[in-house]
């Protein structure tokens, strides 16, 4: 009972934090003619509710793709249509064709914010609760601390409830997939991840781990017997899920190809100089875009968000959510201080960090983040280096991501402690 009380408090705090952030400004507020992501989501509702389905991804007189044209997979379009259906009942002016372009009002802002919260309550938050309770090790307090870190993570909260997006939907489906795989429900996990892919193409970042895990399980079971049956079952699940998501577009191959071209606009270029950590960091020294072709550059992007939050007027929510997240992170890491290197799966690689204990690394990272946040707000960059602070933020973030990437690959290929202990006992 105590565990569920803590879970309830955790979820309630996550909801309150989200709604508190939503009271602030959003992307492109009062900034015509293009406004921002808030207007993009509203415009997609306008398009899906007023135009026939075969025009959703096509440039027409009623659907100018240069003005926030729909460029997410079909499940996002269906979600926009559902939101628009409700919006029409409340106030048809919110999604009126052409006339609603750039529409802004307190009531509409309340509606849009509510759609994000409802999506999280139905998809993301339940997945987080199940994942933390059933797929994480340790005591109840440790599980709840992990849950706090999930639900108070500033990046997701600020982007979805400040800037304005629906990332919680795709990440929620991804987590449902992870939970299902962890519980041994491989077909259900495959279906959930397919839904994530069909909501936002960014979930391709998670596709390789899912694919390798499922393929490895099939091989382990034997590709002649049970493994082959599992492989066929997963393949059928994936094909059926994709077919159902894309069914309205499959009657015309050209229409389906147009949707693919909108989702993956390789021809127009996928990258800009100031929106990706690896891209931006390397671009300081080497102007990669002038050297390599678009096809070569496709694997590069990772995002940094502080400059975006400053642009959207989300400095206060950024500080508050970051501090809350750090508080619970420190609580969680303090518990890990009592673990051995073997339990943390550091093994021999702990020697590489012998001069910097785990908590010291965390505090150094926190200090760097705080310092960059302060100078970005307080100081004015030199006239000849107008992008100095965004580049520093991006480079620092890139180094963190790179370090994390290397560390977890070392952990992954070094083998689990439990298996090594089993071998020793045998």
C-alpha positions in Angstrom: 0.0 0.0 0.0 2.9 2.4 0.8 4.4 1.8 -2.6 1.2 2.8 -4.4 0.8 5.8 -2.2 4.3 6.9 -3.3 3.4 6.1 -6.9 0.3 8.2 -6.7 2.2 11.2 -5.2 4.8 10.7 -7.9 2.2 10.8 -10.7 0.4 13.7 -9.1 3.6 15.7 -8.9 4.4 14.9 -12.5 1.0 16.1 -13.6 1.2 19.3 -11.5 4.7 20.0 -12.9 3.4 19.5 -16.5 0.4 21.8 -16.0 2.6 24.4 -14.3 4.9 24.5 -17.3 1.9 24.7 -19.7 0.8 28.0 -18.1 3.9 29.7 -19.7 4.4 30.7 -23.3 4.8 28.4 -26.3 6.7 28.2 -29.5 6.0 31.2 -31.9 3.4 32.9 -29.6 2.4 36.2 -31.3 5.1 35.9 -34.0 3.6 35.9 -37.5 3.8 34.8 -40.2 5.0 31.3 -39.4 4.5 31.3 -35.6 5.9 28.0 -34.3 5.3 24.4 -33.4 2.1 25.3 -31.5 0.7 26.6 -34.8 2.0 23.6 -36.7 0.0 21.3 -34.5 -3.1 23.5 -34.7 -2.7 23.7 -38.5 -2.5 19.9 -38.8 -5.8 19.8 -37.0 -7.2 22.3 -39.5 -5.9 20.3 -42.5 -7.1 16.8 -41.3 -10.5 18.1 -40.3 -11.3 20.0 -43.5 -9.6 18.2 -46.3 -10.1 14.7 -47.7 -7.5 12.2 -46.5 -5.7 12.0 -49.9 -4.8 15.7 -49.7 -3.3 15.6 -46.2 0.3 15.2 -47.5 -0.1 16.8 -50.9 0.5 20.4 -51.9 -2.8 21.9 -53.1 -4.5 25.3 -53.1 -6.1 24.4 -49.7 -3.0 22.8 -48.3 0.2 24.8 -48.7 3.0 22.4 -47.6 5.4 25.4 -47.2 3.2 26.5 -44.3 3.7 23.7 -41.7 2.8 20.9 -44.1 2.1 17.6 -42.4 5.4 15.7 -42.3 4.8 13.1 -39.5 3.6 9.5 -40.0 -0.1 8.6 -40.4 -0.8 8.0 -36.7 0.1 11.6 -35.9 -2.4 12.7 -38.6 -5.1 10.5 -37.1 -4.4 12.0 -33.7 -4.7 15.5 -35.2 -8.0 14.5 -36.7 -9.4 13.3 -33.4 -8.2 16.5 -31.6 -9.8 18.6 -34.4 -13.1 16.7 -34.1 -13.2 17.7 -30.4 -12.1 21.3 -31.2 -15.0 21.7 -33.7 -17.5 20.7 -31.1 -16.1 23.3 -28.6 -15.3 26.1 -31.1 -15.2 25.6 -34.9 -13.2 28.8 -35.4 -10.1 27.0 -33.9 -9.8 24.8 -37.0 -11.7 26.7 -39.7 -10.0 26.3 -43.1 -7.7 29.2 -44.0 -9.4 31.6 -41.5 -7.9 29.9 -38.5 -4.3 30.4 -39.5 -2.3 31.7 -36.6 -5.3 31.5 -34.3 -4.4 32.3 -30.7 -6.6 32.7 -27.6 -6.5 31.7 -23.9 -9.3 29.2 -24.4 -7.6 27.6 -27.4 -4.3 27.4 -25.5 -6.1 25.6 -22.7 -7.5 23.1 -25.1 -4.2 22.5 -26.8 -2.4 22.0 -23.5 -5.1 19.7 -22.3 -4.7 17.4 -25.4 -1.1 16.9 -24.5 -1.9 16.1 -20.9 -4.7 13.7 -21.8 -2.3 11.9 -24.2 0.3 11.5 -21.4 -2.3 10.3 -18.9 -3.4 7.6 -21.3 -0.1 6.5 -22.9 3.1 7.8 -21.4 2.5 8.0 -17.6 1.0 4.4 -17.3 3.9 3.0 -19.3 6.4 4.8 -17.0 4.7 3.4 -13.9 4.7 -0.2 -15.2 8.2 0.0 -16.4 9.6 1.3 -13.0 7.5 -1.1 -10.9 8.1 -4.3 -12.9 11.3 -3.9 -14.9 13.6 -2.0 -12.5 15.5 -3.7 -9.7 15.9 -2.5 -6.1 13.7 -1.4 -3.3 10.4 0.4 -3.6 12.0 3.7 -2.8 14.6 3.2 -5.5 11.8 2.4 -8.0 9.8 5.4 -7.1 12.9 7.6 -7.3 13.5 6.3 -10.8 9.8 7.1 -11.6 10.3 10.6 -10.4 13.3 11.0 -12.7 11.1 9.8 -15.6 8.2 12.0 -14.9 10.1 15.1 -13.9 12.6 14.9 -16.8 12.9 18.6 -17.9 13.6 18.0 -21.5 10.4 16.2 -22.3 8.2 18.4 -20.0 9.6 21.6 -21.4 9.3 20.6 -25.0 5.8 19.1 -24.8 4.2 21.5 -22.3 6.3 24.6 -23.0 7.5 24.6 -26.6 4.5 22.4 -27.6 4.7 18.9 -29.1 3.4 15.4 -28.4 6.6 13.5 -27.8 5.0 11.7 -24.9 2.9 9.7 -27.3 5.7 8.2 -29.3 7.9 7.7 -26.2 4.9 6.2 -24.4 4.3 3.6 -27.2 8.1 2.9 -27.1 8.0 2.3 -23.3 4.9 0.1 -23.7 6.9 -1.9 -26.2 9.9 -2.1 -23.7 7.5 -3.2 -20.9 6.0 -5.9 -23.1 9.3 -7.3 -24.2 10.5 -7.3 -20.6 7.5 -9.3 -19.6 7.9 -11.7 -22.5 5.1 -10.5 -24.6 7.1 -10.1 -27.8 4.2 -9.7 -30.3 2.6 -7.0 -28.1 5.9 -5.3 -27.7 6.5 -5.3 -31.5 3.0 -3.9 -32.1 3.6 -1.1 -29.5 6.9 -0.1 -31.1 5.3 -0.1 -34.6 2.8 2.3 -33.2 5.6 4.5 -31.9 7.3 4.5 -35.4 4.0 5.3 -37.1 3.5 8.3 -34.7 6.9 9.8 -35.0 9.7 8.8 -37.3 12.3 9.8 -34.7 11.6 6.5 -33.0 13.8 5.0 -35.6 16.6 5.8 -33.1 15.2 3.0 -31.0 14.6 0.6 -33.8 18.0 -1.1 -33.9 17.9 -2.2 -30.2 14.4 -3.6 -30.7 15.4 -5.4 -33.9 18.6 -6.9 -32.4 16.9 -8.0 -29.2 14.0 -9.8 -31.0 16.3 -11.3 -33.6 18.7 -12.5 -30.9 15.9 -14.1 -29.0 14.7 -15.9 -32.2 18.2 -17.2 -32.9 18.7 -18.3 -29.3 15.4 -20.3 -29.5 16.6 -21.9 -32.7 15.7 -20.8 -36.2 14.5 -24.3 -37.1 12.0 -24.7 -34.2 10.5 -22.3 -31.7 12.7 -19.4 -32.9 11.3 -19.6 -36.4 7.8 -19.6 -35.1 8.5 -16.5 -33.0 10.2 -14.8 -35.9 7.2 -15.4 -38.2 4.8 -14.3 -35.5 6.7 -11.0 -34.9 6.9 -10.4 -38.7 3.2 -10.9 -39.1 2.5 -8.6 -36.2 4.7 -5.9 -37.7 3.2 -6.2 -41.2 -0.4 -6.1 -39.9 0.3 -3.1 -37.6 1.9 -1.1 -40.4 -0.8 -2.2 -42.9 -3.6 -1.0 -40.6 -1.8 2.3 -39.9 -1.2 3.0 -43.6 -4.4 1.3 -44.9 -6.1 4.6 -46.1 -3.1 5.5 -48.1 -2.4 2.1 -49.7 -5.1 2.3 -52.3 -2.9 4.6 -54.4 0.9 3.8 -54.5 1.7 7.4 -55.5 -0.1 8.7 -52.5 1.8 6.3 -50.2 5.1 7.4 -51.7 4.1 11.0 -51.2 3.6 10.3 -47.5 7.0 8.7 -47.4 8.6 11.7 -49.1 7.0 14.0 -46.6 8.2 11.9 -43.6 11.8 11.6 -44.9 12.5 14.8 -46.9 16.0 13.7 -47.9 16.0 15.7 -51.1 15.6 19.1 -49.3 18.3 18.3 -46.7 17.6 17.1 -43.2 20.0 19.3 -41.2 20.6 22.8 -40.1 23.8 24.2 -38.5 22.3 25.1 -35.1 20.0 22.3 -34.2 22.1 19.2 -33.6 24.8 18.5 -31.0 27.2 16.3 -33.1 26.5 18.3 -36.2 26.9 21.7 -34.5 30.0 20.6 -32.5 31.8 19.3 -35.5 30.7 22.2 -37.7 32.7 24.6 -35.5 36.0 23.1 -36.9 34.9 21.5 -40.1 32.1 22.8 -42.4 30.8 19.3 -43.0 27.8 20.3 -45.1 30.1 21.8 -47.7 32.2 18.6 -47.8 29.8 15.6 -47.5 26.6 14.9 -49.3 23.2 14.7 -47.7 23.1 10.9 -47.9 26.4 10.6 -46.0 25.2 13.0 -43.3 21.9 11.2 -42.4 23.2 9.4 -39.3 24.4 12.6 -37.5 21.6 14.4 -35.5 21.3 14.9 -31.7 19.5 17.9 -30.2 20.3 20.6 -27.7 17.5 22.6 -26.3 18.5 25.5 -24.0 18.7 28.1 -26.9 15.2 27.0 -28.0 13.8 27.5 -24.5 15.2 31.0 -24.3 13.7 31.8 -27.6 10.3 30.5 -26.4 10.4 32.5 -23.1 10.7 29.3 -21.0 13.6 30.2 -18.8 11.8 30.0 -15.5 10.2 26.6 -16.2 13.6 25.4 -17.5 15.2 26.3 -14.2 12.5 24.9 -12.0 12.1 21.6 -13.7 15.9 21.2 -13.9 16.3 21.7 -10.2 13.5 19.3 -9.4 15.0 16.7 -11.7 18.4 17.2 -10.1 17.0 16.8 -6.6 15.6 13.4 -7.3 18.6 12.4 -9.4 21.0 13.2 -6.5 18.8 11.1 -4.2 19.0 8.2 -6.6 22.7 8.5 -7.2 23.4 8.7 -3.5 21.9 5.2 -3.2 24.2 4.0 -6.0 27.2 5.2 -4.1 26.8 2.2 -1.8 27.0 -0.2 -4.7 30.1 -1.9 -5.8 31.7 -1.4 -9.2 30.7 -5.0 -10.1 27.0 -4.3 -9.2 27.2 -1.2 -11.4 28.7 -3.3 -14.2 31.7 -1.0 -14.4 34.2 -3.9 -14.1 37.8 -3.0 -15.2 36.6 0.2 -16.8 36.1 1.8 -13.4 39.9 2.3 -13.4 39.5 4.8 -16.3 37.5 7.0 -13.9 39.5 6.3 -10.7 40.3 10.0 -10.2 36.7 11.1 -10.5 34.2 9.2 -8.3 30.6 8.8 -9.6 29.1 11.7 -7.6 32.0 14.0 -8.6 31.3 13.4 -12.3 27.6 14.1 -11.6 28.4 17.4 -9.8 30.8 18.5 -12.5 28.2 17.8 -15.2 25.6 19.7 -13.1 27.9 22.7 -12.6 28.7 22.9 -16.3 25.0 22.9 -17.1 24.3 25.6 -14.5 27.2 27.7 -15.6 26.2 27.6 -19.3 22.6 28.3 -18.4 23.6 31.4 -16.4 26.0 32.9 -19.0 23.5 32.3 -21.8 21.0 34.5 -20.0 23.2 37.0 -18.3 26.1 37.7 -20.7 26.0 39.1 -24.2 28.1 37.2 -26.7 30.8 39.1 -28.7 29.5 40.7 -31.9 31.8 38.6 -34.0 30.6 35.4 -32.2 26.8 35.8 -32.0 26.2 32.0 -31.7 28.9 31.4 -29.0 26.6 30.3 -26.2 24.3 28.0 -28.3 27.4 26.4 -29.7 28.9 25.8 -26.2 25.7 24.3 -25.0 25.5 22.1 -28.0 29.1 20.9 -27.7 28.8 20.2 -24.0 25.6 18.2 -24.6 27.3 16.3 -27.4 30.2 15.3 -25.1 27.7 14.1 -22.5 25.8 12.0 -25.1 29.1 10.7 -26.5 30.3 9.7 -23.1 27.0 8.0 -22.3 27.0 6.2 -25.6 30.5 4.8 -25.1 29.8 3.8 -21.5 26.6 1.9 -22.2 28.2 0.1 -25.1 31.0 -1.0 -22.8 28.4 -2.2 -20.3 26.5 -4.0 -23.0 29.4 -6.0 -24.4 31.2 -6.7 -21.1 28.4 -9.0 -19.9 26.2 -8.9 -16.8 27.6 -9.5 -13.3 25.0 -12.2 -12.7 26.2 -14.3 -15.6 29.9 -13.9 -14.6 29.0 -15.0 -11.0 27.1 -18.0 -12.4 30.2 -19.0 -14.3 32.4 -18.7 -11.2 30.0 -20.8 -9.2 30.0 -23.5 -11.9 
